[in-house]
Amino acid sequence: MLDELRQVRDSALHCLEDWDTMIERTEQAVRIGREAQRQRVQAEERFNAQEEEMLLLQDQVHTLQGNVGQLNEALHAERSHEPTPASSSLSLQAGKRSVRHPDPPILTDGKDPGFEGWTQDIQDKLDMNVDHFPSGLEQAKYVIGRTGGKAKDAIAAHRVGNSDYFQTAQSVITLLTELFGDPCHEPDICSSIGPSLGTWYFAF
C-alpha cells in the first residue's frame, strides 16, 4: 500500500514538473509572439513613413520639373526679344548720369572773371550736364548760384517779393548782359563781337 502511494506521489510530481515546463514554454512563446508583433508594427510604421516621404519627393520632383519648363519658356521668350548691342548700350547710357563738369567761377563784377568767359563756362556746364538740370527753373537757380557781389545784388533786386522771378537760365543771363555785356569795355574783343552781343548768348 505504501509503495502504491509513493508511486502516485511520484507520478503527481512528474505531472507538476511537466505542467511547469509547459507553462514556461507557453509564456516564452507569448513573449516571442508579442515581440514579433511589436517588430511588425514598427516595420509597418517605418514603411508608411518611407511611403509618405517618397510621395512627398515625387511631388517636389513634379514641381521642379514644372519650374524648369517655365524657366525654359521664359528663356526662349527672352532670347527672342534680346536687344541688339547698340540698343543695350543706349539703355545703359539712358540710365546713367553724365560726369559732373567743373563749376564756373563766381561772377561778381564782370571783370574777374570776365563776363564773356564766364558766360561761355556756364553754357558749357549746362550743355555737358543737361541731365543734372532737367528744367529751366533748375538751370536758372544754378546760374544764380554762380554769382556774387554786384551780380548777385542785381539779381536779388529783381527777385524781391518773387523768388521764382527767373524761370530760365536765359532770363538770368539777359539781366547780367545788361550789366556786364558791353564788350567795348575790353577794346580787344569789341571789333570781333560787335553790337550783336546781346543776342549771342544763351538759347537754353
DALINWO-V588010 format. One record per run of one state. SS is the DSSP state (h for helix, s for strand, l for the rest). FROM is the first residue (numbers start at 0). LEN is the number of residues. If there is no record, write none. Layout:
BEGIN
SS	FROM	LEN
SS	FROM	LEN
END
This chain:
BEGIN
l	0	1
h	1	79
l	80	4
h	84	10
l	94	12
s	106	1
l	107	3
s	110	1
l	111	2
s	113	1
h	114	14
l	128	1
h	129	3
l	132	3
h	135	10
l	145	1
s	146	1
l	147	1
h	148	10
l	158	10
h	168	12
l	180	2
h	182	3
l	185	1
h	186	14
l	200	4
END
